[in-house]
Amino acid sequence: MTDNLTPREILAALDSYVVGQDKAKRAVSVALRNRWRRRQLDREIAADVYPKNILLIGPTGVGKTEIARRLADLSRSPFVKVEATKYSEVGYHGRDVESMVRDLAESAVAIVRHEHQARVRERAEELTSERLLLALCDARGIRTPIGEGQLGWRVDDEGMWRPTTTATGDPIDLETDASAPERERLREELARGALDHEVVEIEVRDQRTPTLNIMGPQGNDAMGIDAQALQELWGRSPGGKTRVRKLAVRDARALIHEEEASRLVDEESVFAEALERAENDGIVFIDEVDKVVGGGGDGGPDVSREGVQRDLLSIVEGCAVYTRYGHVRTDHMLFIAAGAFHFHKPSELIPELQGRFPVRVALRPLTEADFVRILTEPRNSLVRQYTLLFETEGVDLRFTEDGLRRIAELAFRANQTTQDIGARRLFTILEKCLEDLSFRAAEMRGESVVVDRGLVDSQLGETPDDEDLIPYDV
C-alpha cells in the first residue's frame, strides 16, 4: 500500500479485516494520515508536530490489537505489541520500558533489511548458482574455468571473508576445454531444479558463534557494548565463523542465497534507514495499560505500578533510547494504548500520562449479529480458513446461514454466561463443532459436508444450553 492513503481509503482497508468498531478505525485512520500531512510541512514546523496518541478502551476480543496490527501492515510501519504488565519501575525486577523501543528498532531493521535484500535478489541468485555449480563440479571432478584448485577464503572489500578457489593447475583454455559441455549441462539441470536432491559440500559462515551475555542495569545491550558488532568482528577471521556442511542442493541454495544477499546489502545503510523509520513511522501498541493503574500506596506487589506509568511517560512524551544500532528518539512514534478498564477508569492514570493520550475511543462489546459478520465478512474469515483447510483433504465444506447463526448464538451466550473473551470465543465453538470432522477428513476425500444448525447441535450436544456446564465445554 502507498503512504498517501486518505482516511476513507484506510478505513475501507481496515474494514476488510475488522468488523465494526468504526470509531476506533476512524481514529487510527486519521492518525496515519496525519503522518503524511506532517511530511508535507517544512522541516522546522514538522519537528514540532507530534502524533496524537490513542487510548482504546474496551473488553478483550473486540478488535483493539487487530486494528493496530492491520494499520501497521497497511502502512508497512515498524510495529511492536507489548503488555504494560511485563514492565517494572527502574530499580525493580523486570524489564524496563525502554526495551519496547529496542524491540521496535529490531522490527524496523528486519523490515528494511528484507526490502534491501529484495533489491539485490537477482544478483544474489546469480552468485548462489555459481557457488552451487562450483560445488557440483568439485564433487564430480569436473574442471572449472580457473583450473583445478582448492577452496579457500579471501577478505572482500567489506572486510568479510568470502569463499574463493585457488588454482593449483594450469589455466583452462575455454575454446579447447573438453569439460565445458559438461559444466553447461550441469548449469541447465541446476537451473531447472533437476539436481535439488543431490548432496554437495559447501563452506559457509558459521551461525553458531557463541553469543555475548553482557548484563547491565537495563538489559544485555544497554552498557554501550555492541555484542553483535563484536561477534561480527570475530567472523572476519576464517576460523571464527565458517564451516563445511554437506547439504542437498535445495537446502544449500537457501543458505547460500541468504548469505549472498546479506553480503550485497550495506548494513550501515540498513541501520540508518531503519532508525529513521522507527522514529517517524513506528507504532507501539501497549496492551493492558489499565493493569498498571492503582497501587503503590502501601508497598506490596503493586508498589511499582505508578512508577511504570512514570517510566512510560518519559517514553511517550519523547526521549532518546540507546539501541545496538544507535540512539532512537521517540518523539514522533505513534503510541496506541489499550485496556478493558473494568476495575479502573482512564481518569485514574497519572495526569501527565492522560495528557499524552488525547484521543480516546471506547470499543463496544460484540453482539450476536457481529459474530455472524466476523465469521464471513473479513478477507481471511474463519469460515474461509476452515473451508480451505478442508479443501486440502479433498473435502467440500459448506456453512449454511442457520448454522452460522447457531454458532454465533452459542458464542454470544457463552460470553454472556462466563468470562467475555469476545470474538476469540468463535475459535472455541468452531473447533468443538468441527473436531470430529477434522479427525476424519483424510478419510473423506471427495465428500461434501454441510455445517447447518443440526450438525452444530449434534456436535455440541445440549451442553451449551446448560449454563452450569458452559464453562467446561466452550
C-alpha positions in Angstrom: 0.0 0.0 0.0 1.1 3.6 -0.6 1.8 6.1 2.2 -0.6 8.7 1.0 -3.9 6.9 1.5 -6.8 9.1 2.6 -8.6 8.3 5.9 -11.5 7.0 3.9 -9.3 4.6 2.0 -7.5 3.5 5.2 -10.9 2.9 6.8 -12.0 0.8 3.8 -8.8 -1.3 4.0 -9.3 -1.9 7.7 -13.0 -2.9 7.1 -11.6 -5.9 5.1 -10.2 -7.4 8.4 -12.1 -5.9 11.3 -15.8 -5.9 11.7 -17.5 -2.9 13.3 -15.7 -0.6 15.7 -15.9 2.3 13.2 -14.9 4.9 15.7 -11.6 3.2 16.6 -10.8 2.6 12.9 -11.6 6.2 12.1 -9.3 7.4 14.8 -6.3 5.3 13.7 -7.0 6.3 10.0 -6.7 10.0 10.9 -3.5 9.3 12.9 -1.9 7.6 9.9 -3.0 10.3 7.5 -1.5 12.9 9.9 1.9 11.3 9.3 1.6 12.0 5.6 0.4 15.6 6.4 3.4 16.2 8.6 5.8 15.1 5.8 4.4 17.9 3.6 5.4 20.6 6.1 8.7 22.5 6.3 11.3 20.8 8.5 11.1 23.5 11.1 7.4 23.2 11.8 7.3 19.5 11.2 9.7 18.9 14.2 7.0 20.4 16.5 4.1 18.4 15.1 3.6 15.4 17.3 1.3 12.4 16.8 -1.9 12.4 18.8 -1.6 9.1 20.7 -4.7 7.0 21.1 -6.2 5.2 24.1 -8.5 2.3 23.1 -11.0 1.3 25.8 -12.9 -2.0 25.5 -13.1 -5.6 26.7 -10.8 -8.4 25.3 -11.5 -9.8 21.9 -13.3 -6.8 20.4 -10.5 -5.9 17.9 -8.1 -3.5 19.7 -4.9 -5.4 18.8 -6.1 -6.4 15.3 -6.9 -2.7 14.4 -3.3 -1.6 15.4 -1.7 -4.6 13.7 -3.5 -4.2 10.5 -2.8 -0.5 10.5 1.0 -1.3 10.7 0.7 -3.8 7.9 -1.2 -1.4 5.8 1.5 1.3 6.2 4.5 -1.1 6.3 5.4 0.6 9.6 7.6 -1.0 12.2 5.3 -2.4 14.9 5.7 -3.9 18.3 3.0 -5.1 20.7 3.8 -5.1 24.4 2.0 -5.7 27.6 2.3 -3.0 30.3 2.2 -5.6 33.0 5.6 -7.1 31.8 7.4 -3.9 32.8 8.6 -2.7 36.2 9.8 0.6 37.6 13.5 1.1 37.2 15.2 -0.5 40.1 12.7 -3.3 40.4 13.0 -6.8 39.0 11.6 -7.0 35.4 12.0 -5.4 32.0 12.4 -1.6 31.8 10.1 0.3 29.5 12.9 1.3 27.2 13.1 -2.3 25.9 9.9 -1.7 23.9 11.8 0.9 21.8 14.7 -1.5 21.4 12.2 -4.2 20.2 10.8 -1.6 17.7 14.2 -0.9 16.4 14.7 -4.6 15.8 11.4 -4.7 13.9 12.5 -1.8 11.8 15.8 -3.3 10.9 14.2 -6.6 9.9 11.7 -4.8 7.6 14.4 -2.6 6.0 16.9 -5.4 5.6 14.2 -7.5 3.9 13.5 -4.6 1.5 17.2 -4.1 0.7 17.7 -7.9 0.1 14.7 -7.9 -2.3 16.5 -5.3 -4.4 19.6 -7.5 -4.8 17.7 -10.8 -5.2 18.6 -11.3 -8.8 22.3 -10.7 -8.2 22.2 -13.0 -5.1 20.6 -15.7 -7.2 23.4 -15.5 -9.8 26.1 -15.7 -7.1 24.3 -18.6 -5.5 24.1 -20.5 -8.7 27.8 -20.0 -9.4 28.7 -21.3 -5.9 26.5 -24.3 -6.3 27.9 -25.0 -9.8 31.4 -25.0 -8.4 30.4 -27.3 -5.6 28.8 -29.7 -8.1 31.8 -29.6 -10.4 34.1 -30.3 -7.5 32.0 -33.3 -6.4 32.1 -34.8 -9.9 35.8 -34.0 -10.6 34.9 -31.5 -13.4 37.4 -28.8 -14.0 36.3 -25.2 -13.7 37.4 -22.2 -15.9 40.0 -21.2 -13.3 41.6 -24.7 -13.4 41.8 -27.4 -10.8 42.1 -25.8 -7.4 41.2 -25.9 -3.8 38.6 -23.9 -1.9 40.0 -21.2 0.3 39.0 -17.8 1.7 39.8 -14.2 0.9 38.8 -10.8 2.5 36.5 -8.8 0.3 36.1 -5.0 0.1 33.8 -5.0 3.1 36.3 -6.9 5.2 34.3 -10.1 5.3 35.8 -13.5 4.5 34.5 -14.9 1.2 34.9 -18.4 -0.3 37.3 -18.5 -3.2 39.1 -21.1 -5.2 42.9 -21.0 -5.6 44.1 -22.5 -8.8 46.8 -25.3 -8.5 46.9 -26.3 -12.1 47.3 -24.6 -15.4 44.5 -22.1 -16.5 41.9 -23.7 -18.8 41.6 -22.6 -22.4 37.8 -22.2 -22.8 37.9 -22.8 -26.6 39.5 -26.2 -26.2 38.2 -27.2 -22.8 36.5 -30.6 -23.1 34.7 -30.2 -19.8 32.8 -27.1 -20.9 29.8 -29.0 -22.2 29.5 -31.0 -19.0 29.6 -27.8 -17.0 26.9 -26.2 -19.1 24.7 -29.4 -18.8 25.1 -29.1 -15.0 24.2 -25.4 -15.1 21.0 -26.2 -17.1 20.0 -29.0 -14.7 20.7 -26.8 -11.7 18.5 -24.0 -13.1 15.5 -26.3 -13.7 15.8 -28.0 -10.3 16.8 -31.4 -11.5 19.7 -31.5 -9.0 17.8 -30.3 -6.0 18.2 -33.7 -4.2 21.9 -34.1 -4.9 24.2 -33.6 -1.9 27.0 -31.1 -2.2 29.7 -29.9 0.2 29.7 -26.2 0.8 31.7 -23.9 3.1 29.6 -21.2 4.7 29.7 -18.8 7.6 29.1 -20.5 10.9 26.0 -19.2 12.6 26.8 -21.0 15.8 29.3 -18.3 17.1 28.8 -18.0 20.9 26.6 -15.1 21.9 27.7 -12.5 24.4 25.6 -12.1 27.5 26.7 -8.7 28.9 24.4 -8.0 31.8 23.7 -4.4 32.6 21.2 -2.5 34.7 18.9 -2.1 31.6 19.4 -5.3 29.7 22.0 -7.0 27.6 22.6 -4.2 25.1 22.4 -1.3 27.4 26.0 -1.0 28.6 27.3 0.7 25.4 28.8 -2.5 24.2 27.5 -3.8 20.9 27.6 -7.6 21.3 26.6 -8.1 17.7 29.4 -6.0 16.4 31.9 -8.0 18.4 30.5 -11.2 17.1 30.8 -9.8 13.6 34.4 -8.9 14.3 35.1 -12.5 15.3 33.6 -13.5 11.9 36.3 -11.6 10.0 38.8 -14.4 10.6 38.4 -17.5 8.6 38.5 -19.8 11.6 35.8 -17.9 13.5 32.7 -18.1 11.5 33.0 -20.7 8.7 32.5 -24.4 8.5 31.9 -27.1 5.9 28.5 -28.5 5.5 27.0 -31.3 3.4 23.5 -30.4 2.2 21.1 -31.2 -0.5 21.3 -28.6 -3.3 17.8 -27.4 -2.4 18.8 -26.7 1.2 22.2 -25.3 0.2 20.6 -22.9 -2.2 18.5 -21.2 0.5 21.5 -21.0 2.8 23.9 -19.6 0.2 21.3 -17.2 -1.1 20.7 -15.7 2.4 24.5 -15.3 2.8 25.0 -13.7 -0.6 22.0 -11.4 -0.2 23.3 -10.3 3.2 26.8 -9.6 1.8 25.4 -7.5 -1.0 23.4 -5.3 1.4 25.1 -2.3 3.0 24.3 -2.9 6.7 25.1 0.7 7.7 22.5 2.0 5.2 20.0 -0.5 6.6 20.6 0.6 10.2 20.4 4.3 9.3 17.1 3.9 7.3 15.7 1.6 10.0 16.3 4.1 12.8 14.7 6.9 10.7 11.7 4.7 10.0 11.4 3.6 13.6 11.5 7.3 14.8 8.9 8.6 12.3 6.8 5.6 11.3 7.0 3.3 14.3 3.8 2.1 16.0 4.0 0.9 19.6 0.9 -0.9 20.9 0.8 -1.0 24.7 -1.9 -3.5 25.9 -3.3 -4.0 29.4 -2.4 -0.4 30.4 -5.3 -0.5 32.8 -3.5 -3.0 34.9 -0.8 -0.6 35.9 -3.4 1.8 37.4 -3.6 2.0 41.2 -1.4 0.5 43.9 1.8 2.0 45.1 0.5 3.4 48.3 1.4 0.8 50.9 4.1 -1.4 49.3 3.4 -5.0 48.2 3.2 -6.4 44.7 1.6 -3.1 43.4 4.4 -0.9 44.6 5.8 -0.1 41.2 2.6 0.4 39.2 2.7 4.2 39.3 6.4 4.0 38.7 5.8 2.1 35.5 3.4 4.8 34.4 6.0 7.5 35.0 8.6 5.4 33.1 6.0 5.1 30.2 5.5 8.8 30.4 9.2 9.5 29.6 9.0 7.3 26.5 5.7 8.6 25.3 6.5 12.3 25.7 9.8 11.9 23.8 13.3 10.8 24.7 16.4 9.1 23.2 16.8 5.4 23.8 20.0 3.6 23.2 19.8 0.5 20.9 22.5 -1.6 19.4 22.0 0.3 16.1 22.3 3.8 17.7 20.1 6.2 19.5 16.3 6.3 18.7 14.1 9.2 19.6 10.5 8.5 20.4 9.0 12.0 19.9 7.2 11.1 16.6 6.3 7.5 17.3 2.6 6.7 17.4 1.6 5.1 20.7 -1.7 3.2 21.0 -2.6 2.1 24.5 -5.4 -0.3 25.2 -7.2 -1.7 28.2 -10.5 -3.1 29.4 -10.7 -0.7 32.4 -13.2 -3.0 34.2 -11.9 -2.1 37.7 -10.3 1.3 37.0 -11.1 4.3 34.9 -8.8 6.1 32.4 -9.0 9.1 34.7 -7.1 7.1 37.3 -4.0 7.2 35.2 -1.5 9.7 36.3 -2.5 13.1 34.9 0.7 13.6 32.8 0.1 10.2 31.1 -3.5 11.0 30.4 -2.5 14.2 28.6 -0.2 12.2 26.3 -3.2 10.2 25.0 -5.6 12.9 23.8 -7.6 10.6 21.6 -9.8 8.2 23.5 -12.1 5.7 21.8 -14.5 3.2 23.5 -15.0 0.0 21.6 -18.3 -1.6 22.1 -18.9 -5.2 23.1 -19.6 -7.6 20.3 -23.2 -8.7 19.6 -24.6 -11.9 18.2 -25.0 -10.1 14.8 -21.3 -9.1 14.9 -20.3 -12.7 15.4 -22.2 -13.7 12.2 -20.4 -11.0 10.3 -17.0 -11.9 11.8 -17.5 -15.5 10.6 -18.0 -14.5 7.0 -17.0 -10.9 6.1 -13.3 -10.4 6.8 -10.9 -11.2 3.9 -9.5 -14.2 5.8 -12.6 -15.1 7.8 -12.8 -18.2 9.9 -15.3 -19.8 7.5 -12.9 -19.3 4.6 -10.0 -20.6 6.6 -11.8 -23.8 7.6 -13.1 -24.2 4.0 -9.7 -24.0 2.5 -8.2 -26.3 5.2 -10.7 -29.0 4.4 -10.1 -28.5 0.6 -6.5 -29.7 1.2 -8.0 -33.1 2.1 -10.4 -33.0 -0.8 -13.5 -32.3 1.3 -16.1 -29.8 0.3 -17.1 -27.9 3.5 -20.0 -25.6 3.4 -21.7 -23.5 6.1 -25.4 -22.7 5.9 -26.9 -19.4 7.2 -28.8 -21.1 10.1 -25.6 -23.0 11.0 -23.6 -19.7 11.2 -26.4 -18.1 13.2 -26.3 -21.0 15.7 -22.5 -20.8 16.1 -22.8 -17.0 16.7 -25.7 -17.6 19.2 -23.7 -20.1 21.2 -20.6 -17.9 21.2 -22.5 -14.9 22.4 -24.3 -16.9 25.1 -21.1 -18.4 26.4 -19.6 -14.9 26.6 -22.6 -13.6 28.5 -22.7 -16.6 30.9 -18.9 -17.0 31.5 -16.0 -14.7 31.0 -16.4 -12.5 27.9 -13.5 -13.2 25.6 -15.0 -11.6 22.6 -14.5 -12.9 19.1 -12.0 -15.5 20.4 -15.0 -17.5 21.6 -15.7 -18.3 17.9 -12.4 -20.3 17.7 -13.5 -22.4 20.6 -17.0 -23.1 19.2 -15.8 -23.9 15.7 -13.0 -26.2 16.9 -15.5 -28.1 19.1 -18.0 -28.3 16.2 -15.5 -29.5 13.6 -13.4 -31.6 15.9 -14.7 -35.0 14.7 -14.7 -33.9 11.0 -11.2 -32.6 11.2 -10.1 -36.0 12.6 -11.8 -38.0 9.8 -11.2 -35.5 7.0 -8.3 -37.5 5.5 -10.7 -40.5 5.1 -13.5 -38.4 3.5 -11.8 -37.3 0.2 -14.4 -36.5 -2.4 -17.2 -36.0 0.1 -19.2 -32.8 0.9 -20.1 -31.7 4.4 -22.8 -29.1 5.2 -22.5 -27.4 8.5 -26.1 -26.5 9.4 -27.8 -25.9 12.7 -28.4 -29.7 13.1 -24.8 -30.6 12.7 -23.7 -27.8 15.2 -26.2 -29.1 17.8 -25.2 -32.7 17.2 -21.5 -32.0 17.7 -22.0 -29.7 20.7 -24.9 -31.6 22.2 -27.1 -29.9 24.8 -24.2 -28.7 26.8 -24.2 -25.1 25.6 -27.8 -24.7 26.7 -26.9 -25.7 30.3 -25.4 -22.6 31.9 -23.7 -24.7 34.6 -21.7 -26.7 32.1 -20.8 -24.0 29.6 -17.6 -23.0 31.4 -16.3 -26.6 31.0 -17.3 -27.1 27.4 -17.0 -23.8 25.5 
